[in-house]
Amino acid sequence: MDAQGRGQRDDIDPADQWVLNPNTGEYELRLTPSAPQSTVPRPRRPAPGTGARVPRSRTASPEAPGRAVPPQRRRRGAPPEEPLPGRRGRRPAKQKKAKKVLLWTGGTMAFVVLAAAGAGYLYIEHLNDNITSVSDDGASTGGFSKDKAINILLIGTDKRTGAGNESYGDSGSVGHADTTILLHVSKDRTNATALSIPRDLIVDVPDCPTTQEDGSTKTIPATDGVRFNTSLGQDGRTPSCTSRTVTELTGITPDNFMVADFNAVKTLTSAVGGVEVCLAKDIDDPDSKLQLSQGTHTIEGEEALAFVRTRHSVGFGGDLSRIGLQQQFLSSLMRKLKSNDTLTNPSKMIKLAEAGTKALTVDSQLNSIGKLKDLGLELGKLNTKNLTFTTVPVIDNPAEKVKATVVVNDTTAPEVFDMIKNDVSFTEVKAQKKKEAAAVAARLKGTKADASEVRVRILNGGAAAGSAQAQLAYLQNEAGVLKSENAGNADAELAKTTLEYSPDQADQARRLADIMGLSGSALKPGESVENAQGLPTMTLTLGKDFEGAGVKLNSSSGSTPEGVQKSTADKVECAK
C-alpha cells in the first residue's frame, strides 16, 4: 500500500503530522482517517520549533457539554495564530520533541539498518507495513534475548532491484550473499565484534530446509567446496541457508538475520545527509563508477553505493580489500547515526526510519517495529570504540594456480571463532563499574592458606581429555596441594576456568588462585561441597581456557590472535 493509501499525503512532510494527544500528553502521528470521523475538527500541533500555539475555544460542544471545541486547523503555510489576550503562548515544542526522539531512538544507533529500523518506533502502524520478513526455517536460535549475548547475521545482496540498479554488473542476479557480517554483541553490552565473511571463501553449504511460497518445505541439497556467496540465491536458497552455512563454518548459531540490497546503501546514506569517507589516493574505477580524489569526502546515494562496491582500485584489487573499505564505510555511518546532528533532527529520523524499514528483509522472529526497537535498544548500549571489525582469517586456495578464492586459515580462524562463541572481547573494555571491579579485585587480597591446607575437587568443564587428572598430579606433586581429588567431568562446558568456594574458604581460594594464576573474576564465592569424607571442599572447574597442568591462566580480553587484522568503529581510517 502506498503512502496515499495509508493516509499520508505526498505534499505533507511526515514531521508536520505529529499531533499532541491531550489525553495522554504524548505526540502521535496523525494520518488522514479512512473511516468516517466526527465533524468536529481536532487541534493540530504547530510545526516543531515555531513556538506557535493553537488557541483554545470557549464555545461549548453540543456533543460534550462543558468541553472546549478546538478551532479549525490552520492551513499549511499560513502564519501562526496569536494566543488569546492576557495569555502567554506555550514554549516551543522542539526541545520536548528532541528529548523524545533521543529517548526512543538513541538506543538504536548501534548498527546501520538496525538503527534506522529502531527509529521507526515513533509510528509503528505506518512502518510495520514497510517490513518484509521470511522464515528462518529453524536455522536461528529463535530470536535474541535481552539477558544473553546477541548474534545477528547481516547480509548484503547483489540483487539489482530498484531504479538504476540494473546497470550494475549482473542485472539478472538472484541475489547472492555478496557482503556478510556476523555481529556479536557481548552479554554485558560493553563490546561487540563484527566478523566479515569473504564472499569467495570456500565452504560446505549444508542441507537447507526452505519454506516455499505455498507453505510447504523443500530441502535444498548440500554442496561442498563452493563459494560462500552461493549460500543465498543459488538453487533457491534463502537467507536461512546462509545462516546455516555460518553455523557450519563458525560453530555459532545466529539469533536473527537481516538482509539489505543495493537500495539500502543509497537510501540510508541519503537519509542521514551523507557519510564521510577518507581516501589515501585518487580512485577512478569504471566498474563501480566511482571517481573520487584523495582526501575526505561526504558521499550518499549512487556515489555511496559505488564506494562500497569498488575493489579494483583499492588494496590488492580483490574482495578482501573491498571488505576493509566496507568496514571503514560502516564505521563512518555508525558515527553519523549516533551524532547529535542525526538524533535531534526529527525530520531526518523519520526519513531514516522510512529508508531502513523499506530496505530490510528480516527473519520471521524479527518481523515488527517493536522487535526491532527492542533489539536496537540493546545494541544502542554499545560504545563505538568497543566495536571491533575483523575478518575470518583466510589464505589463498592452495588448489588453484590462478588465485580466485580463499580457504579458512586453520591456524588462526578457530581461535577467532572461539573468542566470539565464548563472549571474549577483541578490545580492552571496562566491563564493570568501579565498585564492582574493586570487589572482584578484593577477592585476591588477604591472607593465603598454606598449600597443604587447600582442599579442592577438580572437574573437567571443557578442557582437553585427561586435564583434570593431569592437574591433580601437578597440584599434589609440584604445588603441595595434597587434599585434592579428581571429580570427573562437569555437567556443562565452561569457556573459562572457575573456582567456587564458601566464605570461610577464602584464604584457601587465594592460595590456589596464586598457584594457578586465576583472576579475581575466576573466583566465585558461593558454597562448598562435601567430599567423600564429609569435609567441605572447593570446586575447581577447568574451562576451555585451560592450557595444561602447571600452566598459569591469564585473561584473554583484548588479546586478538596474532596475524588477525582488526579496526574499531570510532577510528577514522583512509582507504589505500
C-alpha positions in Angstrom: 0.0 0.0 0.0 1.4 3.4 -0.9 1.6 6.5 1.3 -1.6 7.9 -0.2 -3.5 4.7 0.7 -2.2 4.9 4.3 -3.5 8.4 4.6 -0.1 10.2 4.4 -0.3 12.9 1.7 2.7 13.2 -0.6 2.7 17.0 -0.2 3.0 17.0 3.6 6.2 16.4 5.4 5.7 13.5 7.9 7.4 15.7 10.5 4.4 18.1 10.3 1.9 15.4 11.0 2.8 14.9 14.7 0.0 16.0 17.0 -0.2 16.3 20.8 -2.8 14.0 22.2 -4.4 15.9 25.1 -5.5 12.7 26.8 -2.0 11.1 27.0 0.3 14.1 26.8 2.2 12.3 24.0 2.9 13.2 20.4 1.3 10.9 17.8 1.4 10.6 14.1 -2.0 11.9 12.8 -2.7 10.2 9.5 -5.8 11.0 7.5 -8.5 8.6 8.8 -10.0 6.1 6.3 -13.3 5.7 8.2 -15.9 8.5 8.8 -14.9 10.7 11.7 -16.6 13.3 13.8 -17.2 16.6 12.0 -15.7 18.4 15.0 -12.2 19.4 13.8 -9.2 18.4 16.0 -6.4 20.7 17.1 -3.2 20.4 15.0 0.2 20.7 16.5 2.3 23.6 15.1 5.4 22.8 13.2 8.3 22.0 15.6 10.3 25.0 16.7 7.8 27.7 15.6 6.6 28.4 19.1 3.0 28.8 17.8 0.1 27.9 20.0 -3.3 26.7 18.9 -5.7 28.8 21.0 -8.5 27.2 23.0 -12.1 27.9 22.1 -14.6 28.9 24.7 -17.5 27.6 22.7 -19.2 24.6 24.3 -19.7 21.4 22.2 -23.2 20.1 21.7 -21.8 16.6 21.8 -19.8 17.2 25.0 -21.3 20.0 27.1 -18.8 22.0 29.1 -15.9 20.8 26.9 -14.0 23.2 24.6 -14.3 22.7 20.8 -11.0 23.0 19.0 -10.8 25.6 16.3 -10.4 25.0 12.6 -7.0 23.7 11.5 -4.6 26.4 10.3 -3.8 25.8 6.7 -0.3 24.6 5.8 2.0 27.6 5.2 -0.4 30.1 7.0 1.1 32.3 9.7 0.6 31.0 13.3 -2.3 32.4 15.2 -1.8 34.6 18.2 -2.7 33.4 21.7 -5.8 34.9 23.4 -5.3 38.3 25.0 -3.9 38.1 28.5 -2.4 34.6 28.0 1.1 33.8 27.1 1.8 31.2 24.3 3.3 27.9 25.2 7.0 27.4 24.9 8.3 25.9 21.7 7.7 22.1 21.4 11.1 21.5 19.7 13.0 20.8 22.9 10.5 18.3 24.2 10.2 16.6 20.8 14.0 16.3 20.6 14.1 14.7 24.0 11.5 12.1 23.0 13.5 11.3 19.8 16.6 10.8 21.9 14.6 8.5 24.3 13.0 6.4 21.7 15.8 6.3 19.1 19.1 7.0 21.0 19.5 3.3 21.8 19.0 2.2 18.2 22.1 3.8 16.7 24.4 0.8 17.1 24.4 -0.6 13.6 23.3 0.7 10.2 19.9 -0.8 9.3 19.1 -1.7 12.9 19.5 1.9 13.8 17.1 3.0 11.0 14.6 0.4 11.8 14.6 1.1 15.5 13.9 4.8 14.9 10.6 3.6 13.4 9.1 3.1 16.9 7.8 6.6 16.6 5.0 5.5 14.3 4.6 1.7 14.5 1.5 1.2 12.4 2.8 3.0 9.5 6.3 1.4 9.4 5.2 -2.2 10.1 3.8 -2.3 6.6 7.3 -1.5 5.2 9.0 -4.6 6.6 9.4 -7.7 4.6 10.1 -11.0 6.5 10.9 -14.5 5.5 11.0 -17.7 7.5 14.1 -18.6 9.5 13.4 -22.3 8.8 14.7 -23.2 12.2 18.2 -22.0 11.4 18.3 -19.5 14.2 18.2 -19.7 18.0 14.6 -18.5 17.9 15.5 -14.8 18.4 17.8 -12.7 20.5 17.4 -12.4 24.3 17.9 -9.3 26.4 19.9 -11.3 29.1 22.2 -13.1 26.7 24.9 -12.3 24.2 23.5 -11.4 20.8 24.5 -12.8 17.3 22.9 -11.0 14.3 23.7 -12.1 10.8 23.7 -9.1 8.4 23.6 -10.0 4.7 24.1 -7.5 1.8 22.9 -9.0 -1.5 23.9 -8.1 -5.0 20.3 -8.3 -6.2 19.8 -5.5 -8.8 16.2 -4.5 -7.9 15.2 -0.8 -7.8 15.6 2.2 -10.1 19.0 2.4 -11.7 20.4 -0.7 -10.1 20.1 -2.9 -13.3 23.1 -1.1 -14.7 25.4 -2.6 -12.1 27.1 -5.8 -13.2 24.9 -8.9 -13.4 21.4 -7.5 -13.9 19.9 -10.9 -13.7 21.4 -11.9 -10.3 19.1 -13.7 -8.0 20.8 -12.0 -5.0 23.8 -13.8 -3.6 25.4 -13.2 -0.2 27.8 -10.5 -1.5 28.6 -8.9 1.9 28.1 -10.8 5.1 28.8 -9.8 8.6 28.2 -11.7 11.8 27.6 -9.1 14.5 28.3 -10.4 18.0 27.3 -8.2 21.0 28.6 -9.2 24.4 26.2 -10.3 27.2 27.1 -7.2 29.2 26.8 -5.0 26.1 30.2 -3.4 26.7 31.7 -4.6 23.5 31.0 -6.2 20.1 32.7 -7.9 17.2 31.7 -7.5 13.5 33.1 -10.5 11.7 33.2 -10.2 7.9 32.9 -13.4 5.9 34.5 -13.2 2.4 32.2 -14.0 -0.4 34.9 -16.0 -2.2 35.6 -18.2 0.8 35.3 -21.9 0.0 32.8 -23.6 2.4 30.5 -26.5 2.7 26.8 -25.5 2.4 24.7 -27.9 4.4 21.2 -29.2 3.6 18.8 -26.4 3.8 15.1 -27.0 4.7 13.4 -24.0 3.0 9.8 -22.8 3.3 8.1 -22.4 -0.1 5.5 -19.8 -1.1 2.7 -22.3 -0.6 3.9 -23.0 2.9 5.4 -26.4 2.1 9.1 -27.2 3.0 11.7 -28.2 0.4 15.2 -29.3 1.4 17.8 -28.0 -0.9 20.7 -30.5 -1.0 24.1 -29.7 0.4 27.0 -28.7 -1.8 30.7 -29.0 -0.6 33.6 -26.9 -1.7 31.7 -23.9 -3.1 31.9 -20.1 -2.7 30.2 -18.8 0.4 28.1 -16.3 -1.6 26.2 -19.2 -3.2 24.6 -19.9 0.2 22.0 -17.4 -0.8 20.1 -17.3 -4.1 21.7 -20.3 -5.7 19.2 -23.2 -6.3 16.5 -21.3 -4.5 18.4 -20.9 -1.2 17.0 -18.3 1.2 18.8 -16.3 4.0 18.1 -19.2 6.4 20.6 -21.3 4.3 23.2 -18.6 4.7 22.6 -18.7 8.4 23.1 -22.5 8.5 26.3 -22.1 6.5 27.6 -19.6 9.0 26.9 -22.0 11.8 28.6 -24.8 9.9 31.6 -22.5 9.4 32.0 -20.9 12.8 30.1 -23.1 15.2 28.0 -20.0 16.1 24.2 -20.1 15.6 22.8 -16.6 14.7 19.8 -15.4 16.8 18.4 -13.4 13.8 19.3 -12.4 10.3 18.7 -9.2 8.3 19.1 -8.7 4.6 19.5 -5.5 2.6 20.1 -4.9 -1.2 21.7 -2.1 -3.2 18.8 0.3 -2.4 19.7 0.2 1.4 23.1 1.8 0.9 21.6 4.6 -1.3 18.5 5.4 0.8 20.2 5.2 4.2 23.1 7.4 3.3 20.8 10.0 1.7 18.5 9.9 4.8 21.3 10.9 7.1 22.6 13.6 4.8 25.7 11.7 3.6 28.6 9.7 5.2 32.2 11.0 5.4 34.9 8.8 4.0 38.6 9.2 3.5 40.9 8.1 0.6 44.6 7.9 0.7 44.8 8.1 -3.1 42.7 9.1 -6.1 40.2 6.4 -7.3 38.8 6.1 -10.8 37.0 2.7 -11.1 35.0 2.3 -14.3 33.5 -1.0 -13.0 31.9 0.6 -9.9 31.7 4.0 -11.5 33.5 5.6 -8.5 35.5 8.7 -9.1 36.9 10.4 -6.1 40.1 12.3 -5.4 42.5 11.8 -2.5 41.2 13.2 0.8 37.9 13.4 2.7 34.5 13.3 1.0 30.9 13.2 2.1 29.1 10.7 -0.1 25.5 9.5 -0.4 23.1 7.7 -2.8 24.7 6.4 -6.0 28.1 7.6 -5.0 27.9 5.7 -1.7 26.9 2.5 -3.5 29.8 2.9 -5.9 32.1 3.3 -2.9 31.2 0.1 -1.1 31.2 -1.8 -4.5 34.7 -0.7 -5.7 37.5 -3.2 -5.3 39.8 -2.9 -8.3 41.1 0.4 -7.2 41.9 -0.3 -3.5 44.4 -2.6 -1.8 45.2 -5.7 -3.9 42.1 -5.2 -6.0 40.2 -8.2 -4.6 37.3 -8.9 -2.3 39.4 -8.8 0.9 40.4 -5.2 0.0 36.8 -4.3 -0.5 35.9 -5.7 2.9 38.3 -3.3 4.5 36.7 -0.4 2.6 33.2 -1.5 3.6 34.2 -1.8 7.2 35.5 1.8 7.1 32.2 2.9 5.5 30.1 1.2 8.2 32.2 2.7 10.9 31.6 6.2 9.5 27.9 5.6 9.0 27.6 4.4 12.6 29.4 7.6 13.9 26.9 9.7 11.8 23.9 7.8 13.1 25.0 8.3 16.7 25.8 12.0 16.2 23.6 14.7 17.6 23.1 16.0 14.1 21.0 12.9 13.4 19.5 12.2 16.8 18.0 15.6 17.4 16.6 16.1 13.9 13.0 14.7 13.8 12.7 15.1 10.0 16.0 13.2 9.5 15.0 10.5 11.9 11.7 9.9 10.1 13.4 9.7 6.7 15.9 7.3 8.3 13.1 5.1 9.7 11.3 5.0 6.3 14.5 4.2 4.5 15.6 1.5 6.9 12.3 -0.4 7.1 11.8 -0.3 3.3 15.4 -1.6 2.7 15.1 -4.5 5.1 14.2 -8.2 4.8 14.2 -9.8 8.3 13.7 -13.2 9.6 10.3 -14.2 11.0 11.4 -13.8 14.6 12.2 -10.1 14.0 9.2 -9.0 11.8 7.9 -5.9 13.6 9.0 -2.5 14.6 8.5 -3.4 18.3 11.0 -6.3 18.0 13.4 -4.2 16.0 13.1 -1.4 18.6 13.9 -3.8 21.4 17.0 -5.1 19.5 18.1 -1.5 18.7 17.9 -0.5 22.4 20.1 -3.4 23.4 22.6 -2.6 20.6 22.5 1.1 21.5 24.2 0.4 24.8 27.4 -0.2 22.9 30.2 2.4 22.6 31.6 2.5 19.1 35.2 2.4 20.4 34.5 -1.1 21.6 33.1 -2.4 18.3 35.8 -4.3 16.6 35.7 -5.0 12.8 37.6 -8.1 11.7 37.5 -10.7 9.0 37.6 -14.5 9.0 41.3 -15.4 8.8 41.9 -16.9 5.3 44.7 -18.0 3.0 44.8 -18.3 -0.8 43.2 -21.5 -2.0 46.2 -23.9 -2.5 44.2 -25.9 -5.1 44.2 -23.0 -7.5 47.0 -21.9 -9.8 45.3 -18.7 -10.6 44.2 -17.4 -7.2 40.5 -16.6 -7.2 39.2 -18.0 -3.9 40.3 -18.4 -0.4 40.1 -21.0 2.3 39.9 -20.8 6.1 43.3 -20.4 7.9 43.1 -23.4 10.2 45.8 -21.9 12.5 44.1 -18.7 13.5 40.4 -18.9 12.5 39.4 -21.4 15.2 40.7 -19.0 17.9 38.7 -16.2 16.4 35.5 -18.3 16.3 36.1 -19.5 19.9 36.6 -15.9 21.2 33.2 -15.0 19.7 31.5 -18.2 21.0 32.9 -17.6 24.5 32.0 -13.9 24.5 35.6 -12.7 24.7 36.2 -9.1 23.7 38.7 -8.2 20.9 39.3 -4.9 22.7 40.1 -3.8 26.2 36.9 -2.6 27.9 35.8 -1.6 31.3 33.1 -4.1 31.7 32.3 -3.3 35.4 31.7 -0.3 37.5 34.5 0.8 39.8 32.8 -0.7 42.9 32.2 -4.0 41.1 35.8 -4.1 39.8 37.1 -3.3 43.2 35.1 -6.1 44.7 36.4 -8.6 42.2 40.0 -7.5 42.8 39.5 -7.7 46.6 38.9 -11.5 46.3 42.6 -11.9 45.7 43.6 -9.7 48.6 44.1 -11.1 52.1 45.9 -13.9 53.8 46.6 -17.2 52.0 46.3 -20.6 53.5 49.2 -23.0 53.3 49.0 -25.2 50.2 48.8 -28.3 52.4 45.5 -26.8 53.9 43.8 -26.3 50.5 41.0 -28.8 49.9 39.7 -28.9 46.4 38.0 -31.3 43.9 38.7 -30.9 40.2 36.1 -31.1 37.4 36.8 -31.1 33.6 34.4 -28.5 32.1 35.7 -28.2 28.6 39.5 -28.7 28.8 41.2 -31.4 26.8 40.5 -35.0 27.9 42.6 -36.0 30.9 43.2 -32.5 32.0 41.6 -33.0 35.5 43.9 -35.9 36.3 46.9 -34.1 34.9 46.2 -31.0 37.0 45.6 -33.2 40.1 49.0 -34.8 39.7 50.6 -31.3 39.3 48.9 -29.9 42.4 49.8 -32.9 44.6 53.4 -33.5 43.3 54.5 -30.0 42.4 52.4 -27.5 44.3 51.9 -29.3 47.7 48.1 -29.3 47.4 47.7 -32.8 48.9 44.0 -32.6 49.8 42.8 -32.6 46.2 40.8 -35.1 44.1 39.6 -35.8 40.6 35.8 -35.5 40.4 35.4 -36.3 36.7 33.5 -34.2 34.2 31.4 -31.2 34.9 27.7 -31.2 33.9 28.3 -28.3 31.4 31.3 -26.9 29.5 32.7 -23.5 30.5 34.6 -21.0 28.5 36.8 -20.1 31.4 38.2 -21.9 34.5 36.4 -21.1 37.8 36.9 -21.8 41.4 33.8 -21.9 43.7 34.2 -21.7 47.4 32.4 -20.8 50.6 33.3 -17.6 52.5 35.3 -19.4 55.2 37.5 -20.9 52.4 38.6 -17.6 51.0 42.1 -18.0 52.2 42.3 -21.4 50.5 40.9 -19.9 47.3 43.5 -17.2 47.3 46.3 -19.7 47.7 45.0 -21.8 44.8 44.5 -18.7 42.7 48.1 -17.8 43.3 49.3 -21.2 42.3 47.2 -21.3 39.1 47.2 -17.6 38.1 43.5 -17.3 38.5 42.0 -13.8 38.2 39.6 -12.3 40.7 36.7 -12.9 38.2 37.5 -16.6 38.2 36.9 -16.8 41.9 33.2 -17.5 42.6 32.1 -17.0 46.2 29.3 -19.4 46.8 29.0 -22.8 48.6 31.4 -25.6 49.2 30.5 -29.3 48.7 31.3 -32.2 50.9 33.9 -34.7 49.7 33.8 -38.5 50.4 35.0 -37.9 53.9 32.2 -35.4 54.6 34.6 -32.4 54.6 33.8 -29.1 52.9 35.7 -28.8 49.6 36.1 -26.1 47.0 35.3 -26.9 43.3 37.8 -26.1 40.6 36.2 -26.4 37.1 38.7 -26.4 34.2 37.3 -24.5 31.3 38.3 -24.3 27.6 40.9 -21.7 28.5 42.9 -24.3 30.5 46.1 -24.9 28.5 47.7 -27.7 30.6 48.8 -28.8 34.0 51.0 -26.2 35.7 50.4 -23.5 33.0 49.1 -20.3 34.6 45.9 -18.8 33.4 45.7 -15.3 32.1 42.7 -13.2 30.9 42.4 -13.1 27.1 40.3 -9.9 27.0 41.7 -7.6 24.4 44.1 -10.1 23.0 43.5 -10.6 19.3 45.1 -13.7 17.8 48.4 -13.0 16.1 48.1 -12.1 12.5 44.4 -11.2 12.7 43.7 -7.6 11.5 41.1 -5.5 13.3 39.8 -2.0 13.5 37.4 -0.2 15.8 34.3 1.8 14.8 35.5 5.0 16.5 38.6 5.4 14.4 38.7 7.3 11.1 40.9 5.4 8.5 41.7 6.3 4.9 41.3 3.7 2.2 44.6 2.8 0.5 
